[in-house]
Amino acid sequence: MINKDALARLLGGDEFENIPRSTRSKIERLEKVFEKLVNPSLYHQNTGIDSVIKGTVVLEEGQEFKSSKLSKTLKNCSEIICYIGTLGSDVEGEIKRLMEEKHLAEAYILDAMASVAADNMVGTFHQRMKGVYKNQGKQVTLCFSPGYCDWPITDQKKLFGIFDSNDLEVELTDSCFMKPRKSISGVFGITPPDSNPGEQSYNPCSECKRENCSARRA
C-alpha cells in the first residue's frame, strides 16, 4: 500500500487530495499495475561494533565506515544492523517501457511510487526492529545510508561485503549504484540495555540548514 501523501510530496504537492484530479486518477490506475510488478525483499545482518573513534566506525568483522555524522549516530551503540532491500526489477522494466512509448507522466508517477514504496519497506522494518529491541531494553538509532550526509557512497562496497553476494538479488555496480535501481541500503545502530532510555538518538538534520532536502528528518 502506497502512502499517498508521501507520494504527493514527492510529486511536488503537499497532500494527495490537493494534487490535480488528473494526477490522482493516474495514480489510482497505476496502483493496480504497481502491486503486480513489485517483488519486495529485504536482507539484514547484525554485526558488533569494535570501536567508534575519530569519525570512523570500526566493525568487529573489520569493515571501517568513515563518516563523522554516522560516528555520532552510532557512538553509544554496541552493534549495528546492515540492510539491503529491493522491489525487484519488474517495476523498473515497466518504467523503461513507458518512457520508450512516450508515456512520460505515467513513467514519472510509477517511478515516484517505487521510491515511496522502497522507503516504506525500510521504514516498516525499522519500526519492527524498534519494537523487538525495546522489549530487550535496547534502543535503535535513525537509519543512515551510504551517500547520505558525509558518508561516502563508495562505502557501499564495504556494506555489501558484509553479505553473501550469492544470497542477494541486488547487484552493486562499479560506480556503487544498485541494480535493480529501486533498491535501498543502509544501517542503524542498537544501544546496549544499560544505555540511558531518555537519551535521544542523534539526528544530523538538526545541524543542517538544507531545509528543502528530500531526506530531511527534522
N, C-alpha and C positions, 0 to 999 in steps of 0.2 A: 504494500500500500504506500503510495507516494504522499509525502507531506506537501499538500498543495500550496500552503502559504510559503513554505521554503522554496518551492518551485517558482512561485510568483516573484519572490525577491530575486532569485537568480535570473529571471527574465526581465528584471528592471522595474517591477512593481513593488507593492507592499503586501497586500493580501489577495488571495485568489479571487474573491468576489469583486475586487476593484480593477482587475485587468480586463481588457476588451473582451466582449462576448465571443467574438470570432476566435480569439486565442483560447478561451475557456472551452469552446466546442472542440477545437483541435486536440486539446489536452485530454478531454474526456474520451474522444475517439481513439487517441493513441494509447490510452491506458490499457485497453484490452490487448492491443498489439504488444505493448511493452511486457505485460505479465507473461506472455507466451515466449518471449525472447530471452528473458533473464534466467540465468542458472547460477545463483549466488553460492559462493563457498568462501570460507574464512579459515585460515590456518593460524595457529598461535603456538608460541613456545615460551616457556618460563626459563629464565636463567638468573643466577645470582649476580650481584654487583660486587666486584672486588674492591673498587675504590672510586671516589669522585673527587678529583683534585685538579686545580689549575685549568678549569674549563674542559676537562676530559673525563668521560665516564668509561671506566675500565671494567669489562665484564669478566666473570670467572672463567669463561671459555677463551678469553684473550682478546676479543674484539675491543677496539677503542673508538668511541664516538666523541668527536671533538666539536663542542658547542658550549659556550658559556651559559646560554639560556636553558639548554637541556640539562646541563650540570646543576643549575639552580633548581630545576624541576625535580631532579632525582636525588638531591643532596641528602635527604633523610630516608632514602629507600634502601631496602636490603636485597630486593630482587626486581626484575623487570619482565614485563610481558611484551614480546615482539609479535606482531601480527602482519599477515598479508591477506587481503581479501579481493575478490573479483566478482563481477557479474557475468563473466563468460564472454565469448567472442560473438555470439549471435546478434546482440544488440548493436555492436559496432558494425557488423556487416550490413544491418538494415539502415543504419545512419549513412553509410557509404553509398548504398543503393539509392536512397532518397536524394542524396547530393548529386549523384550522376544523372538522375532523372529530373533534376532542377526543382525538386520539391523542397526548397531551402527552408521554408518556415517549419515544415514538419520535421526535417532533419535537425534543425536547431532545437526545437522543443524536445525531441526524443533524446538528444544529447544532454540537455539540461535535466531531463527526467532521470537519466542514468547517473549523472553526477550526484543528484539528491539521493537516489537510492543507495549508491555506494557509501555516502556519508551516513545515511540512516543505518545501514548494515553495521558499520563500525560503532556507531552510537549505541545501538541496541546491545552489541557485545560488551561495550564498555560499561553500560549500566548494569548488565547482568553480573559482570565481574565485581562491580562495586558492592552488589548485594552479597555475593559469595564471600568476599574478603571482610565485609562488615561483620558477618557472622563469626569471623575468626578474630575480631578485634583489630583488624588492619584497615588501612585507608588506601585509596587508589588516586593517583595524580591525574592531571589532564593528559590527553593524548598528544603526541608530538611526532611529526613525520619528517623524514629527510627532505630538505629543500624549504622547510618552514623556518622562519626567522633566520638564525645564523647557523643552522645545521646544514652542512653541505650535502647536496643531493648525491654526491659521489659516495657518501656513506651507505647508500642503498646496497652497494656490493657487500659491505660488512653485514648489513641486516639480512640480506638474502643468504649469506654464508652460514647463518645460524640454522637454516632449514635444510632438509634433504631435498635437493632440486628435483629428484625423481617423483616426489610426492606433490609438488606444486603444479598448478595449472596456470601459473603466471611465469612469464619469461622476462628477464631483465636484459635490455639492450646495452650495447657498448656505451651509449650516452646516458645510461642509468634511468631510462624511462621504461615503464612496464607495458607488457603486452599480455593479454588484451588491454586496450587503453583504459577501459573503465575498471581499473584496479586501484587499490589503495593499500599503503603500508604504513607502519609506524610502531610506536612503543608507548607504554605507560608504566609508571613505577608503582611498587607496592611497599608501604611502610611496615616496619616490624610492629608487633602487637603492643609494645610498650611505648609507642610514639604518642605525642600529645594529641588527643582527639579533637581539641579545639583549634589546632593549628591549620590554617588554610593552605591548600596546595598552591604553589607558586604559579602565577599566570603572567606570562611575558607580555600579554596585551596591555596589562596595566601600566607598563613602562613605555608603550609605543604610541606615537602621535598619528599613525596612519588610520584615520577614522573610517575611510572607505574600503579598508581591506576586507575581502570576502571571507577571510578565515578568522576575522576578529572575534574574540571571546570575552570581551569586556565592554 
